[in-house]
């Protein structure tokens, strides 16, 4: 098991560039299954989850050429459909939640697919209902396979339909779009997720010959086409990394410039960090964070404690709440963190309390952070990363703490952040990867 050893309390300085967006990559990689022609994708993050999906696509028969560290060319001319009934293939797909988005394009092209048991982070219940109910509206029959632990999906043909999603699931929306682009007739998708990841997927599909309108709204109209062709696609900067670096600079009291941050696609994220009192400027597509001074929480207009909560886009992404919780530890003032979506995502706060943070875990969804205002520093401890975002949050806390911290199970962090130790060392961080 690999671990990070961190010597905290060091101010960071310099420039850092965010990787390509993980969540977008998982969607657009699955889209290559829709065409027999070549698709080139660039700015692909070199992280475990994405590399695993590329392996799975290769196992399915997709021809893959690595052009450079972050660019690949894909050609899904000959797909091995027998793999859909192979136990070893399912076992690999089960390790990655993003593999569920292969279902849509395989249904669109072959009228057969599967949905594996959800893998990835253990942060609470992650239902597949939205995906399956949407597929059924398109004429798909779903049958659960007890032996393989997955849903087998099949249809005589896919037919466009009016679909009102029970929730604006990002992966559910993407999966249904991927299925509907080649269905007969028109699909109207209401209460759709409209995150930049979904917008990027829709723009990519339209360049491939799809007919999708309403992009960036929660009401999409998809006119089915008979076939799609190849394209090139550039993945956006990862907004979660951008937010992580803003928070890291603030809590460590560092001045950091985030280059090529994809500012136009960050939505409400900058405003939420400003509510925590963090000082930064936006210059073109760069963000310059000045963390040397303290930061004071902006209370609500009625004087009540600030509450930060996740909400479907354009609200705050739930992936940044763990980061914001850690940043609030050294703020002047108090903050309530309300994680609505997942009931297990705040359970890492016990490690932060051991480090000296003043946090009250109210229930599985809410925590109150009473800021230390830099009057007391956190202390280094030994801990373990429970999931990608909590792992990054714990790493940020360790960078701000006095003394030595060891973070185990960093494979979780590597699933979402590429070359993190070397990139942070370039900013002056004292971090090294060790075998524990």
Rosetta blueprint (number, residue, H / E / L):
1 X L
2 X E
3 X E
4 X E
5 X E
6 X E
7 X E
8 X L
9 X L
10 X L
11 X L
12 X L
13 X E
14 X E
15 X E
16 X E
17 X E
18 X L
19 X L
20 X E
21 X L
22 X H
23 X H
24 X H
25 X H
26 X H
27 X H
28 X H
29 X H
30 X H
31 X H
32 X H
33 X H
34 X H
35 X L
36 X L
37 X L
38 X E
39 X E
40 X E
41 X E
42 X E
43 X L
44 X L
45 X L
46 X L
47 X L
48 X H
49 X H
50 X H
51 X H
52 X H
53 X H
54 X H
55 X H
56 X H
57 X H
58 X H
59 X H
60 X L
61 X L
62 X L
63 X E
64 X E
65 X E
66 X E
67 X E
68 X E
69 X L
70 X L
71 X E
72 X E
73 X E
74 X E
75 X E
76 X L
77 X L
78 X L
79 X L
80 X L
81 X H
82 X H
83 X H
84 X H
85 X H
86 X L
87 X H
88 X H
89 X H
90 X H
91 X H
92 X H
93 X H
94 X L
95 X L
96 X L
97 X H
98 X H
99 X H
100 X H
101 X H
102 X H
103 X H
104 X H
105 X H
106 X H
107 X H
108 X H
109 X H
110 X H
111 X L
112 X E
113 X E
114 X E
115 X E
116 X L
117 X L
118 X L
119 X L
120 X L
121 X L
122 X L
123 X L
124 X L
125 X L
126 X L
127 X L
128 X L
129 X H
130 X H
131 X H
132 X H
133 X H
134 X H
135 X H
136 X H
137 X H
138 X L
139 X L
140 X L
141 X E
142 X E
143 X E
144 X E
145 X E
146 X L
147 X L
148 X L
149 X L
150 X E
151 X E
152 X E
153 X E
154 X E
155 X L
156 X L
157 X L
158 X L
159 X E
160 X L
161 X L
162 X E
163 X E
164 X E
165 X L
166 X L
167 X L
168 X L
169 X L
170 X H
171 X H
172 X H
173 X H
174 X H
175 X H
176 X H
177 X H
178 X H
179 X H
180 X H
181 X L
182 X L
183 X L
184 X E
185 X L
186 X E
187 X E
188 X E
189 X E
190 X E
191 X L
192 X L
193 X L
194 X L
195 X L
196 X H
197 X H
198 X H
199 X H
200 X H
201 X H
202 X H
203 X H
204 X H
205 X H
206 X H
207 X H
208 X L
209 X L
210 X L
211 X E
212 X E
213 X E
214 X L
215 X L
216 X L
217 X L
218 X L
219 X E
220 X E
221 X E
222 X E
223 X E
224 X L
225 X L
226 X L
227 X L
228 X L
229 X L
230 X L
231 X E
232 X E
233 X E
234 X E
235 X L
236 X L
237 X E
238 X L
239 X H
240 X H
241 X H
242 X H
243 X H
244 X H
245 X H
246 X H
247 X H
248 X H
249 X H
250 X H
251 X H
252 X L
253 X L
254 X L
255 X E
256 X E
257 X E
258 X E
259 X E
260 X L
261 X L
262 X L
263 X H
264 X H
265 X H
266 X L
267 X L
268 X L
269 X H
270 X H
271 X H
272 X H
273 X H
274 X H
275 X H
276 X L
277 X L
278 X L
279 X L
280 X E
281 X E
282 X E
283 X E
284 X L
285 X L
286 X E
287 X E
288 X E
289 X E
290 X E
291 X L
292 X L
293 X L
294 X L
295 X L
296 X E
297 X L
298 X L
299 X L
300 X L
301 X L
302 X L
303 X L
304 X L
305 X L
306 X E
307 X E
308 X E
309 X E
310 X L
311 X L
312 X L
313 X L
314 X L
315 X L
316 X L
317 X L
318 X H
319 X H
320 X H
321 X H
322 X H
323 X H
324 X H
325 X H
326 X H
327 X H
328 X H
329 X L
330 X L
331 X L
332 X E
333 X L
334 X E
335 X E
336 X E
337 X E
338 X E
339 X L
340 X L
341 X L
342 X L
343 X L
344 X L
345 X L
346 X L
347 X L
348 X L
349 X H
350 X H
351 X H
352 X H
353 X H
354 X H
355 X L
356 X L
357 X L
358 X L
359 X E
360 X E
361 X E
362 X E
363 X E
364 X L
365 X L
366 X E
367 X E
368 X E
369 X E
370 X E
371 X L
372 X L
373 X L
374 X L
375 X L
376 X L
377 X L
378 X L
379 X E
380 X L
381 X L
382 X E
383 X E
384 X E
385 X L
386 X L
387 X L
388 X H
389 X H
390 X H
391 X H
392 X H
393 X H
394 X H
395 X H
396 X H
397 X H
398 X H
399 X H
400 X H
401 X L
402 X E
403 X L
404 X E
405 X E
406 X E
407 X E
408 X E
409 X L
410 X L
411 X H
412 X H
413 X H
414 X H
415 X L
416 X L
417 X L
418 X L
419 X L
420 X H
421 X H
422 X H
423 X H
424 X H
425 X H
426 X L
427 X L
428 X L
429 X L
430 X E
431 X E
432 X E
433 X E
434 X E
435 X E
436 X L
